[in-house]
Structure formats: C-alpha cells, structure tokens
Amino acid sequence: MEEIIIEVQALPERTTKRLRTFNLVMGAAHLLQSIAVLLLANDFSLPVVGSFLSGPPGSGDFEVVSLFDVRVAYGVAAFLWLSAAAHFLVASPGINEWYNRNLAQRRNYARWIEYSIS
C-alpha cells in the first residue's frame, strides 16, 4: 500500500495577522451588538409549551400547558455573545496558532465547534 504524503504550507504571516485582527474586531462587534440588544430590549417573550395526554392512550385527548416564557432579547443576546466568545477565542494565544494550522490544511474546526454550540 502506498503512503500518501500531503505537504501543507503555513499561511503567510501577513494573512494570519489580518485574520487575528479580523477576529478581534468581529468579536468586539458581536459583543457590542449583544449589549445593544439588551439595552434596547423590551418585555416581548414567547411561551414554551408542552402537550400532555389528558385521556387514555390512543384517545387523542391532550392538554397544552405553558411551561415558561422566554424573553426573545435574552436569546438573541446570548447568540451574539457566543459568537463574540468564539471570535475572541480563535484570536487568543495558543488557540490562534491551532486555528491557523487548521486553516492552512483547509480545515476550520473552530467554525463547526461554534456552530454546534450556537
């Protein structure tokens, strides 16, 4: 069986510096947006409901119960905060080097980790 070796070149230093700056700027932008959302928020909320059987199994009788309300602004702000945290993390020492090595290999694990959380 033949061994396949793929040589990967590191990203140019100018590119990695610009990417780090971009991630810091985007992290700050998302953080400021999350703060703005909370400052401009109103009390709008949406109910989270559950359906529970109220009769014998198979009868089709069920009762809809409101479990709790979720304020939309908090959810939007949390999403923006997670994005800000991800940008700041990939710009931080140690993680930034890992991020750049993966980008040089045409992989962006950081993006998929963030997406899986947000």
C-alpha positions as CSV (number, residue, x, y, z in Angstrom):
1,M,0.0,0.0,0.0
2,E,1.3,3.4,-1.0
3,E,1.7,6.1,1.6
4,I,0.3,9.4,0.5
5,I,2.0,12.5,2.0
6,I,0.5,15.9,1.6
7,E,2.8,18.8,2.2
8,V,1.0,21.7,3.9
9,Q,2.4,25.2,3.7
10,A,1.8,27.5,6.6
11,L,-0.3,30.6,5.9
12,P,1.7,33.8,5.2
13,E,2.3,35.8,8.4
14,R,0.5,38.8,6.9
15,T,-2.6,36.7,6.4
16,T,-2.5,35.3,9.9
17,K,-2.1,38.7,11.4
18,R,-5.0,40.1,9.4
19,L,-7.2,37.1,10.3
20,R,-6.4,37.6,14.0
21,T,-7.2,41.3,13.8
22,F,-10.4,40.5,11.9
23,N,-11.5,38.0,14.6
24,L,-10.8,40.6,17.3
25,V,-12.8,43.2,15.5
26,M,-15.7,40.8,14.9
27,G,-15.6,39.7,18.5
28,A,-15.9,43.3,19.6
29,A,-18.7,44.0,17.1
30,H,-20.7,40.9,18.3
31,L,-20.1,41.8,21.9
32,L,-21.3,45.4,21.3
33,Q,-24.4,44.1,19.4
34,S,-25.3,41.8,22.3
35,I,-25.0,44.8,24.8
36,A,-27.1,46.9,22.4
37,V,-29.8,44.2,22.2
38,L,-30.1,44.1,25.9
39,L,-30.2,47.8,26.3
40,L,-32.9,48.2,23.7
41,A,-34.9,45.2,24.7
42,N,-38.5,45.2,25.7
43,D,-40.5,42.6,27.6
44,F,-41.5,40.6,24.5
45,S,-41.4,36.9,25.2
46,L,-42.6,33.7,23.7
47,P,-44.2,30.8,25.6
48,V,-42.6,27.3,25.6
49,V,-45.4,24.8,25.7
50,G,-45.8,21.1,26.2
51,S,-48.5,18.7,25.1
52,F,-49.6,16.1,27.6
53,L,-52.1,13.3,27.3
54,S,-55.2,14.0,29.3
55,G,-57.2,10.9,28.5
56,P,-56.5,7.2,27.9
57,P,-53.7,6.3,25.5
58,G,-54.8,6.4,21.9
59,S,-57.8,8.7,22.6
60,G,-56.1,11.8,21.1
61,D,-57.1,13.8,24.1
62,F,-54.3,16.1,25.2
63,E,-53.8,19.2,27.1
64,V,-51.4,22.1,26.1
65,V,-49.6,23.5,29.1
66,S,-47.5,26.7,29.1
67,L,-44.2,25.7,30.8
68,F,-42.4,29.0,30.8
69,D,-41.8,32.2,28.8
70,V,-38.6,33.0,27.1
71,R,-37.6,36.7,26.6
72,V,-36.5,36.9,23.0
73,A,-33.9,39.6,23.6
74,Y,-32.0,37.3,26.0
75,G,-31.9,34.6,23.4
76,V,-30.6,37.0,20.7
77,A,-28.0,38.5,23.1
78,A,-26.8,35.0,24.1
79,F,-26.4,34.0,20.5
80,L,-24.4,37.2,19.8
81,W,-22.3,36.6,22.9
82,L,-21.4,33.1,21.9
83,S,-20.3,34.4,18.5
84,A,-18.2,37.1,20.2
85,A,-16.6,34.5,22.5
86,A,-15.7,32.2,19.6
87,H,-14.0,35.1,17.7
88,F,-12.1,36.1,20.8
89,L,-11.0,32.5,21.5
90,V,-9.6,31.9,17.9
91,A,-7.7,35.2,18.3
92,S,-6.2,34.2,21.6
93,P,-2.6,32.9,22.1
94,G,-2.3,29.2,21.7
95,I,-5.7,28.7,20.1
96,N,-4.8,31.2,17.3
97,E,-1.9,29.0,16.3
98,W,-4.1,25.9,16.2
99,Y,-6.7,27.8,14.2
100,N,-4.1,29.0,11.6
101,R,-2.6,25.5,11.3
102,N,-6.0,24.1,10.6
103,L,-6.8,26.8,8.1
104,A,-3.5,26.0,6.3
105,Q,-4.9,22.5,5.9
106,R,-8.2,23.8,4.6
107,R,-10.0,22.9,7.8
108,N,-11.9,25.2,10.1
109,Y,-12.8,23.2,13.2
110,A,-13.4,26.3,15.2
111,R,-16.3,27.3,13.0
112,W,-18.0,23.9,13.4
113,I,-17.4,23.9,17.1
114,E,-19.1,27.4,17.4
115,Y,-21.9,26.3,15.1
116,S,-22.6,23.2,17.3
117,I,-22.9,25.4,20.4
118,S,-24.9,28.2,18.9
